[in-house]
Structures are given as C-alpha cells and as structure tokens.
C-alpha cells in the first residue's frame, strides 16, 4: 500500500469511531489496541491523554526523542436536514476529486488527519526517525482541557511537532489564548393569553466556520442575526419568547438559530412585515459573504407558557448587546486578528436563558478585557456569569532551532521558503510546553477548509506534502 493510500485508509477508520469532546474513550481504546498489536508501549494519564511510544528506526537510536502531537476529539456539527447521530454513526467520508468531505457533517480532519499520519509513520517500515512519542490529547475543542492536565512524566522529549495546523506550506509558531464566559439570565414564565398568536422565526443557510480561523471573514453569526431580528420586531410589536436555541459549539460560528414567540393577534401582520423588511436589510448586508442566508417566519403551535414581556425584552437586548466578531487587529503583525469573540451557543431553558460567549486574544490583558466587558454587559442585564478555564497565548520564538530546521528541510524538499505565521485559533503547543518545563515547538498540517462546519474539506495533495515533509524532517540531522 502506498503511503498516501495508507494515511487515507487510516483516516477513514478513525472517522468510523465516534470521538466528540469528552467522549474520546472509544477512539483511545481503539488506538491502544492498535498499538498493542504493533508491539508499541502506550500509557494514559489521569485525564485520558494517550502517549504511544515508537522505537527509533535502525541507526537512529542515539537521536533525541521527538513528540508528534494531535488531539483525539472533534467538533460535532451537521446541517439541519442531516439525521446523523454523532454518538454512534460513523462519519461518512466522501471523495470529491482532490478533496475529502463528509455527508452533511463535520469531516473531523481537525484533528483526525493527525491521528492517521501518526499511525502511518508507526507502520512505515522504511521510514527513518528518532524515538517518537505520539501524544494524543483529549478535550482540545472545549478550552484545551486535556493538555491543561497532561502528566509530564509520560514524556521525555524536548521537541514537539503539533499536527493541528490547517494550511500546507505554513509553519505556525504562536497562537491566541482563549476561554469562555457562561451567562445565565433568569426569566419569569407566565401563562399565555388566548389572544396571542405564535410564530417560529428561523435563521438558516449560513456558512458558519471556526471561531478562530474564520472570525475575520465577515460571516454572519446566526445567534446575533436572530437577536437583531427579534429586536427589530419588538420595536413595533411586543413579543414574548416561548423558545430560543442557536449554535451547538462554543468555538464554531453558529449556522442556524430559531425562536418561538407570541405577539397580540391584532399585530401579527405588523410582525410579519418587520421580518420581511429586516430580511431585505440582511440580504444587502451579507450579499458578498452569505448568499444563502435565509430568514423565515411561520405560524407556530401555541404554547401554554411564555416568558414575561419584560424578561423577553431583556433577553433579546442582552443577546443584541454582546460583542461578536473581531474586536482588535494586531498592532504588531499586519492583518492578524488580535482579539475576538463568538456568541457560540444560546438556549432558553426552564431556569432561564443560557449563553456561551467564547473569546480569543494573543494579548493576555486584552483577553481579560473582553471577558470583563461581556461579564459587565451580562450583569447589567441581571444575569449571572462564570468562566471556563482561560488558557494563555502561545508566544512565538522566531529563533527556535526547530523552526530553522523545518525551514531548511522544507526549502530542500519543495524549492521555496515556507510561510511562518501566528494563528488566531487555539493550539496546545504553549500549554504542553509549560507542562513539560519548556519545549521547542512548532505546528504544521495539511490544508483544511471550513473546519468546525459541515463544509469542512481536506485537500488530499496537501496530505502527501505533509507526509513528504515529516519523513524528511525525521530523517534529517
């Protein structure tokens, strides 16, 4: 079997195993069984991070060991018409010329392709490499939870190559830090009047995407569009919420959102007119970036209970006020997003409105500022707030020996210099380095478009390029 074919085969096998965040046990055990069959030692720490030890190839036993690192979990996103059950159904991988994609779900190339590359390296009898420590972390997609509690005793190497970047020919040497503010707005429920008419408002057809890598692409956030539309309606018509839900992952730009609400029967025509008017506004605003944006309203079944008028207004205004998108561009690196926020998940439950606002910044003080701003807005609305663990930015080291080696090997293989970038997305390199007392780290990977959305695609020729680079790097002095 050719190397690329083996990698793609292993990726498809990985894709057949459910591996959502906090549900990595099945893929971890499958990999442990695979390692045992190959005679490779492996260990798991107390939080579920897995390390597989690959002995050096003949003649390379005296070389310093090297860590190859990726994460076990993936983001679960699907289109509204998909009946895929991520907890049990295999990801259906489809080939479209030079691209891999999934059937109306996230593909999971972020970061399943790293797992496949590591497996192929361990199985490649002709590859030359030093001792390898294959580190596969858990809970990367919800605040880099696994890396935060990594047992450093599992690792001996002082050099790490992360395989979680998403652009071929680019070396990533630093990333933003991040974390989320959890908001809970209590609401009062009351009995619905028989003189009210119920509607279902839907926002759909958006591109979505990664809340780090795609945040600067002028894509609409379905939760924010929903809030703006509800606010536009309540300027003319008093409305009371019966249900509200949007987004499914804090680090994905929401593609869909909907709300059920009631308004007086005598004003239902005005309500529909407001939606139609605002749909025109949105179509104009997003004509260049969200051509498939759809805003619809239809009559809905009545509900016995609705949120009070005052609390409905407060909930809508809170969602309207929360910042979303790029907050600051970097003053040091032209074109680089420094600070951003993403209103990732909203849901109206029995005890009130719940919101997850996810934030990123390459400057720790700015990350704290955006967290405090969101907390202040929420608290002005009478909401309670708490935070997830905040992870610090990974600061670049442009004098890194590993970076210099990677640049030299890349130029020798491909005849031109690679690009060296920072990323606004979160990577585990800095956290793992801190846990292990300081590592020389870099991140690279094949080209992946639209991660964290059902439009995710993996460019197959770039996988071959990464394989060529990796094998050359591991063999180099």
N, C-alpha and C positions, 0 to 999 in steps of 0.2 A: 504494500500500500504506500503510495506517495505521501510525503509529509503533509501537504495541504489537505489531501483527502482524509488523512488520519485526524487532523485537527477538526475538520468539519464534522466528521463522524462522531468524535468525542463531544463536540458541542451539541449535536443533536441528542446524544444520550443524556447529557447534562440537562438539556431542555425538557426532557421527558419526566424529570423529577420535580415536584413542587418545592419551591425554595423561597418563599416570601420571608420578609424580615420577621424574626422571632420564630420562624418555622423552618429552620435550617437543619433540623436533626436528621431528616431522611437523606438529604444530599451529603451531609457529613458522614453518615454511616456508610453510604454507598461508596464514597471516596476512600474510607478506611478499609473497606472490603477489597477495593481495587488495589490499594497499596499493599495490603497483606498478600494478595495473590502474586504481586511482583516481588515480594520479599523485602518491602520497604518499611522501615520502622516509622511509627507515627504516634503522636501524642495530642491530647486535647486538654486545654486548660479549664478552669472552673466555670468560665462563661461560655465555653463552646468553640473557641478558636482552635483551628486544626493546624498542626505542622506535620508535614511528611518529609522524611529525610532521604535524599537521593545521594548515594555514594559518588565520589569523583570517578570520572572515566579513567581508564589506564593511562598513567603518565601525568595525571593532574592531581594526584593525591596530596601533594605538598602545597597546592594553591590554597589561599584563604577561602573560606566558605562564602557563599552568596545567598541572600534571601531573594526569592521571587514571591511577590505578594499580590493577592487579589481578595475579593470578598465573595462569600457564598450566597448572599441574598440578592434578590432583585425586586424592582418596583412592580407592583401589580396594577396595571391599567388596561381597560378594554373599552371598546365602543359600546354605545347603548344597545345596539342590536345583537351583541355577542352574548351567547349563553355559556361562555367558558367559565368553569369553576376552577379557580387557581389552586384550591386546596387539594384537588385530586386529578385534574385533567392535565395531560402533557401539553406543553406549548407546541403548537403545530407550526413547524419551521417550513417556510416556502422559499424556493429559489426563483428569482426574477433576474435572469441574465447574470450579471456580476454582483448581484445583491441578494442577501438573505433578509427575509422579513417574516412576520408571524401573521396568523389569520385573525385579524381584528383585536390583537392583544399586544402588549409589550413583548419584544423578542427576548429580552434578557441577555443580550450580548453584553450589556452592562450588568454583571461582570462575568457572565458565563464563558465568554471567549477567553478570559484569563485562565479559568479552570482548564479549558480544553488545551490551551497552549502548554500549560504545566504538565498535563497528562502526556501530551505528545513528546515533550522533552524527556520525561522519565522513561518513556517507552522506546525512544530513538537510540538504537544500539550504536549507530555511527557518530553520534554527537559527542564532541569533546567539551568537557565542562568541569569546573571545580566541584567540591561538595555543595549540594544545593539544599536549602531549607525552604520548602514550599509552604508559605504561610497563607492560610485562607481564613479570613475573619468573619464574624457574624455581625449582624445589625448595623452594617455600614450605612444603609439607606435611611436610617432614622437617628442621625446625630452621631454616627461613628461610634456606636456603643461598644462593640466588641474590642476594637483597638484600644479604647479607653481603659480596659481592664485586662489587657494582654499580660500573660505571665512571661516576663523577660527571660526566665530560666529555661524556656523552651528553645531559645535562640542563642547561637554563638557568633554568628556573622556580624560584621560591622559595615556591610554594604548591602543596600536594598534597592531592587528594581521593582517598582509598582507597575502593574499592567492594567491600570484602570483609566488611562487617558483615552481620548476618543478622536484623535486626528493623526493619521500616518505622517511621518516626517517631522513631527513636533515633539520636543522634549519639554516636559513640564517640570519646573523647578520650584514652584511655590503656589500656594492656593489660599483662598479666603477661609476665615474661620466662620462659625455659624452656630445657630441654635434657634429655638422657637419659644414664643410666648403663647401660653394656653389661656384662653379667655372664657369665662363663664358669666353670662348675663342672666340672672334670674328673671323669670317672667310670671305674670299672673294669668291664669286661664279662667275663662268665663263661658257661660252657655251662649250659644249662637242664637240670635234673634231669627224668627221665621221670616222677617222682612229683609233678609240678606241674600245675596246671590254669590255663589262661589266660583272662583276661577283658578285655573292652573297655568302658571307662567313658566315657560321653558326657555333656557338659553342653550343652544347646541351648535355643533358644527365647527367648533374652534380647534386650532392646531394643538394647543397645549404645549408640552415640552418640559425640559429640565429647568428647574427654577434657578440654577446657576448658569449653565451654558447658554440658555435661550432667553434669559431675562431681558436682554438688551435688543431683542428682535421685534419689538413693538407688537407682540402678540397679546390678544385680549385675555383677561382673566375672567372666567365665567362667573365667579362669585362676585366680582366687582361689577360686571355688567348687570347681573341680577339686582344687586343693591341699587345701582343707578336707575334701573328701570322702575323698581318699586318706589323709589324716592320721587321719580318723575310722575308716577301715578298719584302718590299721596299729596302732591302739590295741589291737585284738583279734587281728589276723591279720598275720603277717609277709608283706609283699608285696615283689616285685622288679619294677622297671619294665622294660618292653620297648620302649615308645614313648611319647612325650608331645608334644603340639602344641596350641597355642591362640593365637588372635589373629593378625592379619596386618598391623597398622599400629600403630606406637607411640603415635600420637595418636588412636586410636579405642578406645573401651571394648569389650573383646572380647565377642562374642556367643556364640561356640562354642569348646569345647575338648574334648580327649579324651586318654585314656591307656590303653595296653595294659599289663597287668601279670600276673604269675604269683603264685600262692599254693599252699601244700600242698593236695593233693586232699582230705585229710581235713577241711580247714577252709573249703572253698568255700561251704558252706551259711551259715556264720557271715559270710563276706564279703558274700554277697547280703543277708543280714539287716541288716548295717551300712549298706549303701547304701539300703535301703528306709527304715530309721529316719532316716537323715540327709536323705533326700528329704522326709520329713514336716517335719523341722525347717526346711528351706529354704522349703518351701511356706508355713509360718507366718511366717517372717521377711519374705518378699518378697510377701506376699499383696496388698499395696497397690500395688506398683511393678513386679512381674514375674510377672503372672498366667500367662504361657505358659512359665515356667521348667520345663525337663524334665531330670531326672537318670535315666539308664538304665544298666544293666549287662547284658552278654550274654556268653555263652561265645565265645571267640575261638580262631583257629588258633594252634597252638603256635609258639613262636619258638625258634630254635637258641640264641640268646644273650640274656641278660638282664643288667641292671646288678646289681652285688653288693648284698647286703642292706643293708650299712652305707651305701653310696653312694646307694641308693634312699631310705633314711630321711633322709639329709642333703638330698637334692634336694627332697623333699616339705617338709621343715621349712624350708628356705630360702624356697621359694615361700610357705609359710604365714606366715613372719615378715616378708616385705617389706610395707611400708606401701602402702596403696591408698585412694584417695578423698580427701576434704577433710582436710587436716592443720591448717590455721588459717583462721579467718574474720578479715576485716579489722577492726581496731580503729578505723579512721578512716571507713570507708564501710559503713554498716549493710547487712547482707545480702549483702555482696560477698565472694566467696571470695578469700582472700589466697594460700594455698599449698595445693598438691595433688600427688598422684602417681597414676600409672596403670601397672599391670603390663601392658604392652601386648602383648608377644609373648614366647612361651616355646616352645622346641623342643629335644627331645633328639636330638642328632646323634652321629655316630661318636666325636667327641672330647669329648663331654660335654653338659651342659645349658647352653643359651644363653637369656638373659633380657634383654629391653629394658624398663627402667623409666623412664618419661617423667615429668618434673617441671615444675611451673609455680609462679611466685610473682611478685607485684607488688613484693616487697621483696627486693633482691639478697642480703642476708645470710641471709634465710630460704630462698632458693633454694639457696644454698651449704650451709645446714644440712641440708636434705632430701637433697641429693646425698651429703653426708658420712654421713648416717645409713644410707642404702642401701648405700654402699660398706662401711661398718663391718659391717653385717649380713652382706653377701656375704663379706667377708674372714674373719669369724668362722667361716663355713661352709667355708672353704678355697677360696673362689672367687677368680678374678682379675677385676679391674674396669678399665674405661676409660670415658672420657666423650666424648660428641659435643661440638661447639662449643656453648657456652652463650650464648644471646642475652639482652641486658639488657631490663628492663621499659621500656615507653614511658611516660614520666611526663607527666601531664596539664598543660595550660596553659589554665586557665579564663579567662584574659584574652586569648586568641587572637583577633586580628581576623577570621580566617576563621570561627571559631566564632560570633562576634557576627553576622557577615554571614549565615551559614547559618541561625541562629535567626530573624533578621528576615525573610529570604526565606521560610522555612518557614511562619511565622505569617501572612504575607501571602497565601500560597497556600492554606493549609488552615484558617485561622481559629483556630488554637490553638498553644500552645507545644510544641516537640518535647521529648523527654526527652534528657538528657545523661548518658551512662553511661561507666563503665570496663568492660572485659571481661576475663575470666579466660583467654580464648582468646588465641592469639598473632597479632599483626598486624605488618606490615612497616614501619609508619609511622616508628617511632622509629629503626630501623636505617637506612632510606633517608635520613631527615633527617640523621643523623650522617654518613653517607657524603657528603652534599651540603653539608656545612658549616652546617646548620641550615635547616629548612623549617617553615613554618606548615602544620600537617597536621590532618586530620580524617578519620574513617571513617564511611561510611553504606552502606546497601544495602537490598534488599527482604527480605521475611520468608522465611526458610528454616528448616524444622523438621527435626530429626534429621540434621544433616549428619554425614558420616563413617559412615553406616549405610545399609543398603538401604531404610530407611524414610524417607530424605530426600525432602522435598517443598518445592516453590517455590509461593508464593501469587501468582497472576497479577495480581490488582488492586494488590498492593504494587509490582510492577514498573512499572505505569502511574504510581503515585505517585512513585517514584524518578525516572522519566523527566520528569515534570512539574517536580519539584524541581530536577533537574540543569539542564534547559533554562532555567529561571527564574534559577538561580544564575549560569549562564554569561553570561546577558544582562544581569544586574544590574550597576550601577555599583560 
